[in-house]
């Protein structure tokens, strides 16, 4: 292999590696959070995660934030919503859900997020949904219900509270993913990251203080420091940089497909580190969710003698 060929190969594989590192970090966040949830309170973990992330990201985002300050003030309501949903809301809800459910359930439910985004787009902005997309949402919804009812969808229908919290967290993330597209281009990237992380962390502060005073205080231990550093540095800082670098090289559509690796890595981590096992309803739920994703991504055939049709 010539040096030129090796360079080309490294260019091709680099964005793939970056996307894998990001998704692996996010899956590890769920698994490790489950490992420590017996001793570390959920809001405390969320607050210190974003505190560490703020310190890690500050050198990279402060200057872009200053440049876009006038633009931020014009779109402050939208940025506040993004900080609430993307930083203060989503991960905190996931950590709360993990207190009383398997990390396996949470990571499998994560795979429904692309279809949840389609649903939010329709509810908020009436983006038209094709019959194929509607069918995909319905099929995946069956898989989600199988998981949150622990397979008792027909025989003994009941909803697990923690699974419902996890599903609501995914809805919150889907809403964030839809709203972030409304930002002006100059505010996206580092400025938006900085504003949402700093503001979202401030939003968490009163809830963290309330949790500490009324329920449980975040302990100072090797375990709490280690999980805060991991979630703040890897699951927030490094994962973000890897993901955005991959998007720049492969494009958002291609990179977005790597989100499906989160449940894959999450299941592996849950079985290896937590000893969790997949039960029959997990397999059924996975099958329906994957079927929905496949249906949503099937491209209609285009006749050779006809003009290309708009997919949407």
N, C-alpha and C positions, 0 to 999 in steps of 0.2 A: 504494500500500500504506500503510495507516494505521500509526501508531506501535504500536498494540496488536497488530496482525498481525505486524509486524516482531519484537516482543518474543516472541510465541508461536513464530515460526519459529526465533528464536535459541535458545529453550529446547529445541526439538525437535532442532536440529542440534548443540547443544553436547555432549551425551553421546556422540553418534556420533563427533564430532571427537576427543573425549578417548580413546575406545576405539581409534580409528585411530592416534593419536599413540603410545599404549602399544604396540600390535602392531608399528608401524613401528620403534619403538626396539628392541624385542626381536629383530626380524629383522635390523636393522642391527648388533646385537651379534654375531650369528653371522657375517655377512659381513665385518665389520671384523676380527674375531678371526682369520678365515682369512687376511686380508691380512697380518697381522703374525706369524703363527705360525712363520715361518722364523727370526725374531730374538727372539721373546718366548716364554719357556717357559709351558706351560699352567697349571701350579699357581701360578706367580708371577703370571700375569694374574688368575687367580681370587682369589688372596689380596689383591692390591692393589685389585681391583674392589670387594670387600666392605669393605676398609679405607676406601676413599673413601666408599662407601655408608654406612658406620657414622658417619662424620663428618657427612655430609649429613643423615642421618635423626635423629641424636642430639637436636637441639633439639626435635624433634616427638614423640619416643617416650619420652624419659626420664621425664617426669611420669606418663604413663599406665602405664609399667612399674612405677613406685614404687607407684601406687595398687593395682595388681593383683599385688603381690609375694606375698601369702599364697595367692592362687589359683594363681600360677605354681608355688609350692613343692608344692602338692597335685597338680599335673599335670606335674611336672618330667620324668618319663620320656617322656611324649608330646612335650613341647616339645623335648627332646634329639633325639628321632627326627626331628622336623620340621626342626630345624636341620641335622641330618646329611643328610637327603634333599634338602630344598629349597634350602639355601644351600651347604653344603660339597660335596655330591655332584653334583647335577644339572649345574650349569654347568661344573664342573671336568671331568666326563666328556665334555661337549660339546667343550670346548677340546682335550682329549686326542684325541678322534676327528677333529677338524679338521686335525690334523697330517698325516694320510695319506688324507684323503678330500675330495671336493668339498663346498663349503658347500651346493651344490644338493642333494646327497644328504641332508644333515642337515635342511635346511628342509622337504624333501618328507616325510621320515620324521616330522617334527613333526606333520604333519596326522593321523597315526594316534593321537595322544594321547587324544582323546575315547573311542575304542574301547578303548584300553589301560586307561583308567579303569574301564570296565565289567568288563574281565577281572580287574583287581585287586580290585574290590568283591566279585566272586564268590569269588576265591581266599582273601581275608582274612576276609570276613564272610558268605560263602555267600548274598549277595544274589542272588535268583533272576533269571535272564536269560531273556527270552522267546526263542522260536524266531527271531523277526525280528532280535533283537540278536545272537544266536549266529551267524546267517547273515551279519550285517554284519561281525562280527569276522573270520569266515573269509574273506570277500571282501576286506576290507582287508589281511588277513594275506598274501594272494597278492601284492597290490601292494607290501607291505613286502619280501617275499622277492625280488620282481623287482628291487628297488632294491639290496638288500644283496648279491645275487648278480650284480649288473650285467647282468641280462637272461639269465643262464645257468641259469635255474631248471630247465629240462628237458634241454638239450643237454649242459651241463657244470656240474653243480651244485657250487658252492663259495661259501663265505661270506667276505666281506671283514671282516677284524678290526676296522677302524675303523668300518665300518657297524654291526657288532655292538655296539661300544662306544656308538655313537650311539643304537642301539635300546635298550640297557640304560639309558642316561641317560633316555630317555623313560619307561621302566618305573619308574625311580626317581622321576621327576616325577609319574607317575600315582599312585604309592604315597603321595607327599606330599599330593597333591590329595584322596585318599580319607581319609587320617588327619587332615587339618586339620579335617574336618567333625566330628571327635570332640571338639574343643575346646569348652569352655563359651563361651557368647556373650560374656561380659565379658572374656575373654582374647583374643578375635579382634580383628582390626584392628591398631591401632598397638601395643598391648602385645605381641602375638604377633610382629609384624614386628620390633620392637626386640630381643626375646629371641632370636629365631632368627638374625637377622643378626649380633648380637654373639657369640653362642655358636658359630654356624657358622664365623665368621671365626677364632675361637680354635681350632676343630677343624682348620682348614686350616694353622695356624701350624707345627706340627711337620713336616707334609708339605712345606710351602714351604721350611723350613730344610733338610730332607733333599735336596730338589731342588737347592737352591742350593749345598750342600756337595758333593754327589755327581755332579750332572749339569750343570746350567746355572744361572747366576745371572741374575736379572732385571736387564736393563741399565737404566742411567739415561740416557735419551735423550728427545728431543722426541716420538718415536714412542711410547715406552712410557708417558710421562706423558699424552699425548693419549688413548691407548686406555684407560688406567686412569680418566681423568676421564670419558670418554664412558660406559664401562660402569658406573662407579660413580654418576654423576649422572643420565644419561638412561635407561640400560637398567635401573637399579635404583630410584633415587629418584623421578625425574619420571614414569617409566612406572608405578610403583606408585600414585602419587597420581592420575594420570589414569585408570588402570584402576578404582580403587576409587570414584572420583567417578562414573564411568560406571555402575558396578554399583548405586550408590545411586539413580541416576536412572532406569535402564532395567531393573534387576533382574539377578540372576545368570544366569538362563537366556538372556535376550536378549543380554546382553553376552558370554556365553560363545561365541556364534556368531562373534564377531569374531576368535576365536583362529585361524580358518581363513585370516585375512589374513596370518598370519606366513609361511607358505610362499609366498604370492603376492608379498609384499614381498621376501622372501628371494630368490626366483628373479629378480626384477627387479634387485635390488642385485647379485646374483652375476653376472648377464650384463653389467650396465653397468660395474661396478667391477673384476671379476675376469676378465671375458672368458670365463666358463664357458658352455657350450652344453648345451641339452637334447638327449639322445640318445633313440633309440627306446624303450629300456627305461624311461627316465624318464616318457615319455608313457603307456606301459602301466601303470607303477606308479601314476601319478597317477590314471588312469582307475579302477583297482580300488579305491584308497583313497577317492576321491570317491564311487564307487558304494556302498561300505560305509557311508560317512557318511550318504548319502541314505537307504539302507535303514534305518539306525538311527533316523532322524528322521521317517520316514513315520508319520503318525498313522492308526490304523485307523479306518475309516468307522464312524460311529455312526448307527444308525437313528433317525429322527425320533420314532418312537413308543416308543423304549426308553430306559431310564435310562442316563446316562453310565457308561462302564466305566472301571475303573482301568487306566491304560496299563501298569502293571507288575504 
